[in-house]
Amino acid sequence: MPPALTLQVVEALTKANRDYDLIVLPSGNHGFMSDPYFIRRSWDYFVRHLAGKEPPADYSLTPPGS
């Protein structure tokens, strides 16, 4: 999605006083879903919002073969 369209959505959500979560990966491409940072942040989100707990602090993921 072009950044300008993303910012338009963010602006509309803000004006409507709606909550939103946004992760920006400036150097990402369409394969961003395998990015360790994105995976960790997704897991953290689910732990907080579905399990109602705090995820462990300072853990990191490494790509396979690293």
All heavy atoms as TSV, in Angstrom:
chain	resi	resn	atom	element	x	y	z
A	1	MET	N	N	0.859	-1.168	0.000
A	1	MET	CA	C	0.000	0.000	0.000
A	1	MET	C	C	0.909	1.236	0.000
A	1	MET	O	O	1.845	1.312	0.795
A	1	MET	CB	C	-0.899	-0.008	1.238
A	1	MET	CG	C	-1.750	1.231	1.364
A	1	MET	SD	S	-2.831	1.262	2.804
A	1	MET	CE	C	-3.994	0.020	2.375
A	2	PRO	N	N	0.654	2.196	-0.849
A	2	PRO	CA	C	1.463	3.410	-0.864
A	2	PRO	C	C	1.381	4.135	0.483
A	2	PRO	O	O	0.314	4.183	1.106
A	2	PRO	CB	C	0.831	4.262	-1.966
A	2	PRO	CG	C	0.097	3.284	-2.825
A	2	PRO	CD	C	-0.345	2.188	-1.907
A	3	PRO	N	N	2.503	4.685	0.951
A	3	PRO	CA	C	2.510	5.375	2.243
A	3	PRO	C	C	1.449	6.479	2.353
A	3	PRO	O	O	0.855	6.658	3.425
A	3	PRO	CB	C	3.916	5.964	2.339
A	3	PRO	CG	C	4.739	5.103	1.440
A	3	PRO	CD	C	3.832	4.658	0.339
A	4	ALA	N	N	1.182	7.184	1.283
A	4	ALA	CA	C	0.190	8.267	1.340
A	4	ALA	C	C	-1.196	7.725	1.706
A	4	ALA	O	O	-1.939	8.355	2.476
A	4	ALA	CB	C	0.131	9.012	0.013
A	5	LEU	N	N	-1.547	6.556	1.180
A	5	LEU	CA	C	-2.845	5.969	1.505
A	5	LEU	C	C	-2.897	5.520	2.961
A	5	LEU	O	O	-3.917	5.681	3.640
A	5	LEU	CB	C	-3.151	4.793	0.585
A	5	LEU	CG	C	-3.331	5.135	-0.897
A	5	LEU	CD1	C	-3.610	3.877	-1.694
A	5	LEU	CD2	C	-4.456	6.143	-1.078
A	6	THR	N	N	-1.803	4.962	3.450
A	6	THR	CA	C	-1.733	4.565	4.857
A	6	THR	C	C	-1.928	5.772	5.759
A	6	THR	O	O	-2.681	5.720	6.745
A	6	THR	CB	C	-0.382	3.887	5.156
A	6	THR	OG1	O	-0.242	2.745	4.315
A	6	THR	CG2	C	-0.279	3.486	6.610
A	7	LEU	N	N	-1.275	6.871	5.422
A	7	LEU	CA	C	-1.408	8.083	6.234
A	7	LEU	C	C	-2.820	8.652	6.169
A	7	LEU	O	O	-3.309	9.219	7.150
A	7	LEU	CB	C	-0.367	9.116	5.810
A	7	LEU	CG	C	1.086	8.707	6.091
A	7	LEU	CD1	C	2.055	9.748	5.547
A	7	LEU	CD2	C	1.315	8.452	7.564
A	8	GLN	N	N	-3.490	8.497	5.051
A	8	GLN	CA	C	-4.889	8.946	4.957
A	8	GLN	C	C	-5.776	8.130	5.895
A	8	GLN	O	O	-6.667	8.671	6.555
A	8	GLN	CB	C	-5.396	8.837	3.523
A	8	GLN	CG	C	-4.827	9.885	2.606
A	8	GLN	CD	C	-5.301	9.698	1.166
A	8	GLN	OE1	O	-6.008	8.754	0.833
A	8	GLN	NE2	N	-4.888	10.622	0.297
A	9	VAL	N	N	-5.542	6.832	5.949
A	9	VAL	CA	C	-6.313	5.980	6.868
A	9	VAL	C	C	-6.028	6.376	8.306
A	9	VAL	O	O	-6.945	6.510	9.123
A	9	VAL	CB	C	-5.998	4.487	6.634
A	9	VAL	CG1	C	-6.616	3.618	7.717
A	9	VAL	CG2	C	-6.474	4.051	5.262
A	10	VAL	N	N	-4.756	6.577	8.640
A	10	VAL	CA	C	-4.380	6.991	9.994
A	10	VAL	C	C	-5.046	8.321	10.343
A	10	VAL	O	O	-5.583	8.483	11.447
A	10	VAL	CB	C	-2.844	7.088	10.130
A	10	VAL	CG1	C	-2.434	7.801	11.407
A	10	VAL	CG2	C	-2.230	5.702	10.075
A	11	GLU	N	N	-5.044	9.253	9.423
A	11	GLU	CA	C	-5.679	10.552	9.669
A	11	GLU	C	C	-7.180	10.394	9.920
A	11	GLU	O	O	-7.741	10.986	10.834
A	11	GLU	CB	C	-5.436	11.498	8.493
A	11	GLU	CG	C	-6.033	12.880	8.729
A	11	GLU	CD	C	-5.741	13.822	7.582
A	11	GLU	OE1	O	-5.626	13.361	6.426
A	11	GLU	OE2	O	-5.641	15.018	7.849
A	12	ALA	N	N	-7.837	9.570	9.117
A	12	ALA	CA	C	-9.277	9.349	9.288
A	12	ALA	C	C	-9.570	8.685	10.632
A	12	ALA	O	O	-10.525	9.063	11.329
A	12	ALA	CB	C	-9.818	8.499	8.145
A	13	LEU	N	N	-8.763	7.709	11.017
A	13	LEU	CA	C	-8.954	7.053	12.313
A	13	LEU	C	C	-8.751	8.032	13.466
A	13	LEU	O	O	-9.500	8.024	14.446
A	13	LEU	CB	C	-8.000	5.863	12.456
A	13	LEU	CG	C	-8.294	4.666	11.561
A	13	LEU	CD1	C	-7.125	3.690	11.573
A	13	LEU	CD2	C	-9.580	3.981	11.994
A	14	THR	N	N	-7.743	8.869	13.345
A	14	THR	CA	C	-7.475	9.872	14.376
A	14	THR	C	C	-8.632	10.853	14.494
A	14	THR	O	O	-9.101	11.144	15.602
A	14	THR	CB	C	-6.161	10.624	14.063
A	14	THR	OG1	O	-5.092	9.675	13.984
A	14	THR	CG2	C	-5.843	11.646	15.133
A	15	LYS	N	N	-9.118	11.352	13.366
A	15	LYS	CA	C	-10.247	12.293	13.389
A	15	LYS	C	C	-11.500	11.658	13.971
A	15	LYS	O	O	-12.305	12.335	14.604
A	15	LYS	CB	C	-10.540	12.807	11.972
A	15	LYS	CG	C	-9.530	13.820	11.497
A	15	LYS	CD	C	-9.878	14.315	10.103
A	15	LYS	CE	C	-8.882	15.341	9.633
A	15	LYS	NZ	N	-9.191	15.819	8.283
A	16	ALA	N	N	-11.655	10.346	13.770
A	16	ALA	CA	C	-12.824	9.634	14.296
A	16	ALA	C	C	-12.604	9.178	15.741
A	16	ALA	O	O	-13.452	8.508	16.316
A	16	ALA	CB	C	-13.136	8.432	13.413
A	17	ASN	N	N	-11.461	9.543	16.320
A	17	ASN	CA	C	-11.112	9.180	17.696
A	17	ASN	C	C	-11.085	7.659	17.882
A	17	ASN	O	O	-11.511	7.140	18.899
A	17	ASN	CB	C	-12.064	9.833	18.693
A	17	ASN	CG	C	-11.491	9.828	20.102
A	17	ASN	OD1	O	-10.279	9.916	20.285
A	17	ASN	ND2	N	-12.356	9.709	21.088
A	18	ARG	N	N	-10.600	6.944	16.871
A	18	ARG	CA	C	-10.521	5.485	16.911
A	18	ARG	C	C	-9.090	5.053	17.229
A	18	ARG	O	O	-8.133	5.680	16.773
A	18	ARG	CB	C	-10.930	4.884	15.560
A	18	ARG	CG	C	-12.333	5.215	15.103
A	18	ARG	CD	C	-13.406	4.662	16.031
A	18	ARG	NE	N	-13.312	3.243	16.238
A	18	ARG	CZ	C	-13.999	2.323	15.585
A	18	ARG	NH1	N	-14.852	2.681	14.652
A	18	ARG	NH2	N	-13.838	1.055	15.859
A	19	ASP	N	N	-8.947	4.006	17.973
A	19	ASP	CA	C	-7.628	3.454	18.277
A	19	ASP	C	C	-7.104	2.695	17.059
A	19	ASP	O	O	-7.879	2.109	16.299
A	19	ASP	CB	C	-7.702	2.489	19.452
A	19	ASP	CG	C	-8.066	3.184	20.760
A	19	ASP	OD1	O	-7.896	4.412	20.849
A	19	ASP	OD2	O	-8.516	2.481	21.678
A	20	TYR	N	N	-5.796	2.689	16.904
A	20	TYR	CA	C	-5.166	1.917	15.839
A	20	TYR	C	C	-3.738	1.590	16.246
A	20	TYR	O	O	-3.152	2.255	17.086
A	20	TYR	CB	C	-5.182	2.649	14.491
A	20	TYR	CG	C	-4.525	4.010	14.514
A	20	TYR	CD1	C	-3.176	4.155	14.247
A	20	TYR	CD2	C	-5.265	5.148	14.797
A	20	TYR	CE1	C	-2.576	5.409	14.267
A	20	TYR	CE2	C	-4.680	6.395	14.818
A	20	TYR	CZ	C	-3.328	6.521	14.555
A	20	TYR	OH	O	-2.744	7.756	14.572
A	21	ASP	N	N	-3.233	0.529	15.682
A	21	ASP	CA	C	-1.847	0.127	15.887
A	21	ASP	C	C	-1.182	0.116	14.524
A	21	ASP	O	O	-1.766	-0.343	13.551
A	21	ASP	CB	C	-1.782	-1.273	16.509
A	21	ASP	CG	C	-2.401	-1.291	17.898
A	21	ASP	OD1	O	-1.867	-0.608	18.785
A	21	ASP	OD2	O	-3.424	-1.969	18.066
A	22	LEU	N	N	0.030	0.625	14.482
A	22	LEU	CA	C	0.732	0.738	13.205
A	22	LEU	C	C	2.197	0.396	13.396
A	22	LEU	O	O	2.838	0.909	14.315
A	22	LEU	CB	C	0.595	2.169	12.662
A	22	LEU	CG	C	1.333	2.510	11.387
A	22	LEU	CD1	C	0.753	1.757	10.206
A	22	LEU	CD2	C	1.270	4.015	11.136
A	23	ILE	N	N	2.701	-0.473	12.571
A	23	ILE	CA	C	4.129	-0.782	12.537
A	23	ILE	C	C	4.636	-0.352	11.169
A	23	ILE	O	O	4.082	-0.746	10.141
A	23	ILE	CB	C	4.397	-2.284	12.737
A	23	ILE	CG1	C	3.973	-2.713	14.136
A	23	ILE	CG2	C	5.871	-2.599	12.517
A	23	ILE	CD1	C	4.124	-4.198	14.384
A	24	VAL	N	N	5.673	0.456	11.162
A	24	VAL	CA	C	6.262	0.930	9.912
A	24	VAL	C	C	7.610	0.254	9.730
A	24	VAL	O	O	8.470	0.319	10.611
A	24	VAL	CB	C	6.428	2.466	9.924
A	24	VAL	CG1	C	7.101	2.951	8.661
A	24	VAL	CG2	C	5.081	3.141	10.122
A	25	LEU	N	N	7.766	-0.434	8.621
A	25	LEU	CA	C	9.032	-1.083	8.279
A	25	LEU	C	C	9.554	-0.428	6.996
A	25	LEU	O	O	9.277	-0.901	5.895
A	25	LEU	CB	C	8.828	-2.588	8.077
A	25	LEU	CG	C	8.305	-3.349	9.296
A	25	LEU	CD1	C	7.922	-4.773	8.915
A	25	LEU	CD2	C	9.326	-3.336	10.399
A	26	PRO	N	N	10.291	0.670	7.118
A	26	PRO	CA	C	10.693	1.453	5.945
A	26	PRO	C	C	11.457	0.664	4.887
A	26	PRO	O	O	11.303	0.910	3.709
A	26	PRO	CB	C	11.580	2.555	6.515
A	26	PRO	CG	C	11.303	2.579	7.964
A	26	PRO	CD	C	10.812	1.231	8.353
A	27	SER	N	N	12.260	-0.301	5.298
A	27	SER	CA	C	13.032	-1.035	4.299
A	27	SER	C	C	12.378	-2.377	3.963
A	27	SER	O	O	12.979	-3.212	3.301
A	27	SER	CB	C	14.458	-1.270	4.799
A	27	SER	OG	O	14.427	-2.018	5.994
A	28	GLY	N	N	11.147	-2.566	4.407
A	28	GLY	CA	C	10.450	-3.825	4.166
A	28	GLY	C	C	9.957	-3.950	2.743
A	28	GLY	O	O	9.864	-2.984	2.001
A	29	ASN	N	N	9.652	-5.176	2.369
A	29	ASN	CA	C	9.040	-5.432	1.074
A	29	ASN	C	C	7.843	-6.345	1.316
A	29	ASN	O	O	7.397	-6.490	2.447
A	29	ASN	CB	C	10.056	-6.037	0.090
A	29	ASN	CG	C	10.668	-7.312	0.625
A	29	ASN	OD1	O	10.052	-8.045	1.403
A	29	ASN	ND2	N	11.896	-7.581	0.220
A	30	HIS	N	N	7.350	-7.004	0.312
A	30	HIS	CA	C	6.165	-7.846	0.479
A	30	HIS	C	C	6.431	-9.086	1.320
A	30	HIS	O	O	5.503	-9.777	1.712
A	30	HIS	CB	C	5.570	-8.221	-0.882
A	30	HIS	CG	C	4.925	-7.058	-1.564
A	30	HIS	ND1	N	3.730	-6.529	-1.146
A	30	HIS	CD2	C	5.327	-6.306	-2.603
A	30	HIS	CE1	C	3.413	-5.511	-1.914
A	30	HIS	NE2	N	4.362	-5.347	-2.805
A	31	GLY	N	N	7.689	-9.363	1.621
A	31	GLY	CA	C	8.030	-10.491	2.473
A	31	GLY	C	C	8.187	-10.107	3.930
A	31	GLY	O	O	8.798	-10.827	4.705
A	32	PHE	N	N	7.636	-8.973	4.321
A	32	PHE	CA	C	7.828	-8.457	5.679
A	32	PHE	C	C	7.275	-9.381	6.760
A	32	PHE	O	O	7.696	-9.321	7.904
A	32	PHE	CB	C	7.211	-7.068	5.841
A	32	PHE	CG	C	5.701	-7.060	5.846
A	32	PHE	CD1	C	5.005	-7.171	7.034
A	32	PHE	CD2	C	4.992	-6.946	4.665
A	32	PHE	CE1	C	3.608	-7.167	7.042
A	32	PHE	CE2	C	3.616	-6.943	4.660
A	32	PHE	CZ	C	2.921	-7.060	5.853
A	33	MET	N	N	6.344	-10.267	6.415
A	33	MET	CA	C	5.732	-11.115	7.440
A	33	MET	C	C	6.720	-12.122	8.018
A	33	MET	O	O	6.463	-12.712	9.055
A	33	MET	CB	C	4.497	-11.808	6.893
A	33	MET	CG	C	3.397	-10.785	6.601
A	33	MET	SD	S	1.834	-11.522	6.225
A	33	MET	CE	C	1.353	-12.103	7.839
A	34	SER	N	N	7.864	-12.314	7.384
A	34	SER	CA	C	8.883	-13.193	7.947
A	34	SER	C	C	9.973	-12.404	8.672
A	34	SER	O	O	10.929	-12.983	9.168
A	34	SER	CB	C	9.504	-14.064	6.848
A	34	SER	OG	O	10.157	-13.243	5.894
A	35	ASP	N	N	9.815	-11.096	8.748
A	35	ASP	CA	C	10.775	-10.241	9.450
A	35	ASP	C	C	10.691	-10.532	10.953
A	35	ASP	O	O	9.601	-10.487	11.537
A	35	ASP	CB	C	10.439	-8.773	9.174
A	35	ASP	CG	C	11.392	-7.827	9.869
A	35	ASP	OD1	O	11.157	-7.514	11.055
A	35	ASP	OD2	O	12.360	-7.415	9.222
A	36	PRO	N	N	11.815	-10.847	11.614
A	36	PRO	CA	C	11.779	-11.171	13.037
A	36	PRO	C	C	11.133	-10.079	13.902
A	36	PRO	O	O	10.406	-10.385	14.849
A	36	PRO	CB	C	13.247	-11.367	13.411
A	36	PRO	CG	C	13.905	-11.766	12.132
A	36	PRO	CD	C	13.153	-11.011	11.060
A	37	TYR	N	N	11.374	-8.816	13.585
A	37	TYR	CA	C	10.762	-7.730	14.360
A	37	TYR	C	C	9.238	-7.761	14.220
A	37	TYR	O	O	8.516	-7.648	15.197
A	37	TYR	CB	C	11.308	-6.376	13.901
A	37	TYR	CG	C	10.689	-5.215	14.643
A	37	TYR	CD1	C	11.115	-4.885	15.922
A	37	TYR	CD2	C	9.666	-4.458	14.078
A	37	TYR	CE1	C	10.542	-3.829	16.622
A	37	TYR	CE2	C	9.091	-3.409	14.765
A	37	TYR	CZ	C	9.535	-3.104	16.032
A	37	TYR	OH	O	8.964	-2.061	16.720
A	38	PHE	N	N	8.764	-7.938	12.996
A	38	PHE	CA	C	7.317	-7.986	12.762
A	38	PHE	C	C	6.688	-9.174	13.488
A	38	PHE	O	O	5.633	-9.049	14.105
A	38	PHE	CB	C	7.017	-8.067	11.261
A	38	PHE	CG	C	5.549	-8.163	10.962
A	38	PHE	CD1	C	4.755	-7.026	10.983
A	38	PHE	CD2	C	4.958	-9.384	10.697
A	38	PHE	CE1	C	3.394	-7.109	10.730
A	38	PHE	CE2	C	3.597	-9.478	10.442
A	38	PHE	CZ	C	2.815	-8.334	10.466
A	39	ILE	N	N	7.337	-10.329	13.435
A	39	ILE	CA	C	6.814	-11.518	14.117
A	39	ILE	C	C	6.746	-11.282	15.618
A	39	ILE	O	O	5.733	-11.561	16.264
A	39	ILE	CB	C	7.667	-12.758	13.785
A	39	ILE	CG1	C	7.534	-13.116	12.304
A	39	ILE	CG2	C	7.271	-13.941	14.667
A	39	ILE	CD1	C	8.537	-14.140	11.818
A	40	ARG	N	N	7.826	-10.746	16.194
A	40	ARG	CA	C	7.838	-10.495	17.638
A	40	ARG	C	C	6.747	-9.521	18.032
A	40	ARG	O	O	6.016	-9.739	18.995
A	40	ARG	CB	C	9.200	-9.972	18.097
A	40	ARG	CG	C	9.253	-9.754	19.621
A	40	ARG	CD	C	10.560	-9.146	20.075
A	40	ARG	NE	N	10.790	-7.817	19.570
A	40	ARG	CZ	C	10.231	-6.702	20.068
A	40	ARG	NH1	N	9.382	-6.768	21.065
A	40	ARG	NH2	N	10.515	-5.525	19.561
A	41	ARG	N	N	6.605	-8.439	17.286
A	41	ARG	CA	C	5.584	-7.443	17.621
A	41	ARG	C	C	4.184	-8.018	17.472
A	41	ARG	O	O	3.293	-7.715	18.253
A	41	ARG	CB	C	5.741	-6.202	16.742
A	41	ARG	CG	C	6.986	-5.357	17.039
A	41	ARG	CD	C	6.982	-4.760	18.449
A	41	ARG	NE	N	5.753	-4.059	18.733
A	41	ARG	CZ	C	5.536	-2.761	18.476
A	41	ARG	NH1	N	6.472	-2.018	17.964
A	41	ARG	NH2	N	4.373	-2.224	18.762
A	42	SER	N	N	3.971	-8.889	16.484
A	42	SER	CA	C	2.670	-9.545	16.317
A	42	SER	C	C	2.379	-10.449	17.506
A	42	SER	O	O	1.274	-10.434	18.054
A	42	SER	CB	C	2.648	-10.372	15.026
A	42	SER	OG	O	2.818	-9.543	13.910
A	43	TRP	N	N	3.358	-11.247	17.914
A	43	TRP	CA	C	3.179	-12.120	19.078
A	43	TRP	C	C	2.889	-11.292	20.324
A	43	TRP	O	O	2.013	-11.631	21.114
A	43	TRP	CB	C	4.410	-12.974	19.299
A	43	TRP	CG	C	4.597	-14.060	18.271
A	43	TRP	CD1	C	3.741	-14.391	17.250
A	43	TRP	CD2	C	5.704	-14.936	18.161
A	43	TRP	NE1	N	4.263	-15.423	16.513
A	43	TRP	CE2	C	5.466	-15.782	17.045
A	43	TRP	CE3	C	6.874	-15.088	18.867
A	43	TRP	CZ2	C	6.350	-16.765	16.653
A	43	TRP	CZ3	C	7.760	-16.073	18.478
A	43	TRP	CH2	C	7.500	-16.902	17.387
A	44	ASP	N	N	3.647	-10.217	20.495
A	44	ASP	CA	C	3.422	-9.337	21.660
A	44	ASP	C	C	1.984	-8.813	21.670
A	44	ASP	O	O	1.338	-8.764	22.714
A	44	ASP	CB	C	4.383	-8.148	21.645
A	44	ASP	CG	C	5.819	-8.525	21.975
A	44	ASP	OD1	O	6.061	-9.688	22.374
A	44	ASP	OD2	O	6.689	-7.650	21.832
A	45	TYR	N	N	1.490	-8.420	20.510
A	45	TYR	CA	C	0.126	-7.886	20.400
A	45	TYR	C	C	-0.892	-8.941	20.834
A	45	TYR	O	O	-1.789	-8.671	21.625
A	45	TYR	CB	C	-0.143	-7.446	18.958
A	45	TYR	CG	C	-1.479	-6.779	18.778
A	45	TYR	CD1	C	-1.607	-5.409	18.939
A	45	TYR	CD2	C	-2.609	-7.525	18.456
A	45	TYR	CE1	C	-2.831	-4.793	18.775
A	45	TYR	CE2	C	-3.830	-6.915	18.300
A	45	TYR	CZ	C	-3.942	-5.546	18.463
A	45	TYR	OH	O	-5.168	-4.941	18.317
A	46	PHE	N	N	-0.741	-10.166	20.333
A	46	PHE	CA	C	-1.683	-11.221	20.681
A	46	PHE	C	C	-1.601	-11.591	22.155
A	46	PHE	O	O	-2.625	-11.831	22.793
A	46	PHE	CB	C	-1.475	-12.454	19.805
A	46	PHE	CG	C	-1.863	-12.221	18.368
A	46	PHE	CD1	C	-1.007	-12.576	17.348
A	46	PHE	CD2	C	-3.084	-11.653	18.044
A	46	PHE	CE1	C	-1.369	-12.368	16.020
A	46	PHE	CE2	C	-3.460	-11.433	16.722
A	46	PHE	CZ	C	-2.594	-11.803	15.712
A	47	VAL	N	N	-0.398	-11.639	22.703
A	47	VAL	CA	C	-0.249	-11.952	24.128
A	47	VAL	C	C	-0.970	-10.902	24.971
A	47	VAL	O	O	-1.717	-11.221	25.894
A	47	VAL	CB	C	1.242	-12.059	24.526
A	47	VAL	CG1	C	1.419	-12.089	26.036
A	47	VAL	CG2	C	1.871	-13.296	23.894
A	48	ARG	N	N	-0.764	-9.619	24.629
A	48	ARG	CA	C	-1.408	-8.535	25.393
A	48	ARG	C	C	-2.921	-8.529	25.229
A	48	ARG	O	O	-3.657	-8.405	26.194
A	48	ARG	CB	C	-0.862	-7.185	24.945
A	48	ARG	CG	C	0.465	-6.846	25.515
A	48	ARG	CD	C	0.852	-5.391	25.248
A	48	ARG	NE	N	2.195	-5.167	25.723
A	48	ARG	CZ	C	3.268	-5.174	24.945
A	48	ARG	NH1	N	3.163	-5.369	23.649
A	48	ARG	NH2	N	4.459	-4.987	25.464
A	49	HIS	N	N	-3.380	-8.615	23.990
A	49	HIS	CA	C	-4.797	-8.378	23.718
A	49	HIS	C	C	-5.672	-9.630	23.721
A	49	HIS	O	O	-6.887	-9.512	23.870
A	49	HIS	CB	C	-4.951	-7.622	22.398
A	49	HIS	CG	C	-4.316	-6.266	22.451
A	49	HIS	ND1	N	-4.903	-5.193	23.087
A	49	HIS	CD2	C	-3.135	-5.809	21.982
A	49	HIS	CE1	C	-4.122	-4.145	22.994
A	49	HIS	NE2	N	-3.029	-4.489	22.326
A	50	LEU	N	N	-5.088	-10.800	23.562
A	50	LEU	CA	C	-5.882	-12.025	23.620
A	50	LEU	C	C	-5.676	-12.785	24.928
A	50	LEU	O	O	-6.625	-13.282	25.509
A	50	LEU	CB	C	-5.563	-12.934	22.427
A	50	LEU	CG	C	-5.939	-12.385	21.059
A	50	LEU	CD1	C	-5.546	-13.370	19.967
A	50	LEU	CD2	C	-7.419	-12.084	20.967
A	51	ALA	N	N	-4.425	-12.839	25.385
A	51	ALA	CA	C	-4.137	-13.564	26.622
A	51	ALA	C	C	-4.240	-12.658	27.847
A	51	ALA	O	O	-4.323	-13.145	28.964
A	51	ALA	CB	C	-2.753	-14.209	26.554
A	52	GLY	N	N	-4.198	-11.329	27.624
A	52	GLY	CA	C	-4.284	-10.394	28.744
A	52	GLY	C	C	-3.055	-10.402	29.634
A	52	GLY	O	O	-3.136	-10.097	30.824
A	53	LYS	N	N	-1.891	-10.736	29.066
A	53	LYS	CA	C	-0.649	-10.793	29.834
A	53	LYS	C	C	0.405	-9.935	29.157
A	53	LYS	O	O	0.226	-9.494	28.035
A	53	LYS	CB	C	-0.159	-12.235	29.946
A	53	LYS	CG	C	-1.167	-13.121	30.632
A	53	LYS	CD	C	-0.660	-14.514	30.773
A	53	LYS	CE	C	-1.768	-15.313	31.443
A	53	LYS	NZ	N	-1.365	-16.515	32.028
A	54	GLU	N	N	1.496	-9.729	29.864
A	54	GLU	CA	C	2.616	-8.999	29.281
A	54	GLU	C	C	3.604	-9.993	28.691
A	54	GLU	O	O	3.979	-10.959	29.356
A	54	GLU	CB	C	3.311	-8.143	30.335
A	54	GLU	CG	C	2.651	-6.808	30.575
A	54	GLU	CD	C	2.581	-5.954	29.312
A	54	GLU	OE1	O	3.608	-5.716	28.663
A	54	GLU	OE2	O	1.470	-5.522	28.964
A	55	PRO	N	N	4.042	-9.769	27.464
A	55	PRO	CA	C	5.031	-10.667	26.870
A	55	PRO	C	C	6.383	-10.502	27.565
A	55	PRO	O	O	6.634	-9.469	28.185
A	55	PRO	CB	C	5.100	-10.215	25.411
A	55	PRO	CG	C	4.587	-8.827	25.408
A	55	PRO	CD	C	3.637	-8.707	26.559
A	56	PRO	N	N	7.247	-11.492	27.476
A	56	PRO	CA	C	8.563	-11.359	28.097
A	56	PRO	C	C	9.335	-10.197	27.485
A	56	PRO	O	O	9.258	-9.955	26.282
A	56	PRO	CB	C	9.245	-12.693	27.813
A	56	PRO	CG	C	8.420	-13.376	26.790
A	56	PRO	CD	C	7.066	-12.745	26.780
A	57	ALA	N	N	10.070	-9.502	28.310
A	57	ALA	CA	C	10.846	-8.344	27.849
A	57	ALA	C	C	12.175	-8.801	27.249
A	57	ALA	O	O	12.727	-9.831	27.629
A	57	ALA	CB	C	11.108	-7.403	29.014
A	58	ASP	N	N	12.641	-8.043	26.312
A	58	ASP	CA	C	13.998	-8.207	25.744
A	58	ASP	C	C	14.285	-9.562	25.104
A	58	ASP	O	O	15.397	-10.039	25.157
A	58	ASP	CB	C	15.059	-7.917	26.815
A	58	ASP	CG	C	14.971	-6.493	27.327
A	58	ASP	OD1	O	14.613	-5.602	26.540
A	58	ASP	OD2	O	15.256	-6.280	28.516
A	59	TYR	N	N	13.304	-10.193	24.522
A	59	TYR	CA	C	13.622	-11.407	23.777
A	59	TYR	C	C	13.729	-11.041	22.309
A	59	TYR	O	O	13.198	-10.045	21.865
A	59	TYR	CB	C	12.604	-12.534	24.022
A	59	TYR	CG	C	11.269	-12.332	23.366
A	59	TYR	CD1	C	10.966	-12.905	22.134
A	59	TYR	CD2	C	10.285	-11.572	23.971
A	59	TYR	CE1	C	9.731	-12.728	21.542
A	59	TYR	CE2	C	9.053	-11.381	23.378
A	59	TYR	CZ	C	8.784	-11.964	22.164
A	59	TYR	OH	O	7.565	-11.785	21.568
A	60	SER	N	N	14.463	-11.828	21.581
A	60	SER	CA	C	14.618	-11.552	20.159
A	60	SER	C	C	14.491	-12.845	19.376
A	60	SER	O	O	14.718	-13.932	19.893
A	60	SER	CB	C	15.957	-10.883	19.881
A	60	SER	OG	O	17.010	-11.766	20.228
A	61	LEU	N	N	14.115	-12.703	18.150
A	61	LEU	CA	C	13.988	-13.828	17.236
A	61	LEU	C	C	15.094	-13.717	16.193
A	61	LEU	O	O	15.471	-12.614	15.809
A	61	LEU	CB	C	12.633	-13.794	16.535
A	61	LEU	CG	C	11.410	-13.855	17.448
A	61	LEU	CD1	C	10.146	-13.622	16.641
A	61	LEU	CD2	C	11.338	-15.192	18.142
A	62	THR	N	N	15.564	-14.832	15.744
A	62	THR	CA	C	16.556	-14.820	14.674
A	62	THR	C	C	16.014	-15.628	13.507
A	62	THR	O	O	15.321	-16.624	13.704
A	62	THR	CB	C	17.892	-15.414	15.138
A	62	THR	OG1	O	17.666	-16.719	15.670
A	62	THR	CG2	C	18.541	-14.552	16.217
A	63	PRO	N	N	16.304	-15.189	12.295
A	63	PRO	CA	C	15.846	-15.931	11.130
A	63	PRO	C	C	16.454	-17.342	11.115
A	63	PRO	O	O	17.549	-17.548	11.649
A	63	PRO	CB	C	16.354	-15.121	9.949
A	63	PRO	CG	C	16.688	-13.783	10.494
A	63	PRO	CD	C	17.034	-13.991	11.932
A	64	PRO	N	N	15.760	-18.299	10.532
A	64	PRO	CA	C	16.302	-19.657	10.442
A	64	PRO	C	C	17.663	-19.650	9.752
A	64	PRO	O	O	17.892	-18.901	8.809
A	64	PRO	CB	C	15.286	-20.408	9.591
A	64	PRO	CG	C	14.022	-19.607	9.689
A	64	PRO	CD	C	14.443	-18.185	9.911
A	65	GLY	N	N	18.571	-20.451	10.251
A	65	GLY	CA	C	19.900	-20.553	9.651
A	65	GLY	C	C	20.857	-19.475	10.104
A	65	GLY	O	O	21.984	-19.415	9.620
A	66	SER	N	N	20.440	-18.617	11.034
A	66	SER	CA	C	21.344	-17.549	11.500
A	66	SER	C	C	22.168	-18.013	12.668
A	66	SER	O	O	21.824	-18.833	13.432
A	66	SER	CB	C	20.543	-16.329	11.935
A	66	SER	OG	O	19.900	-15.768	10.839
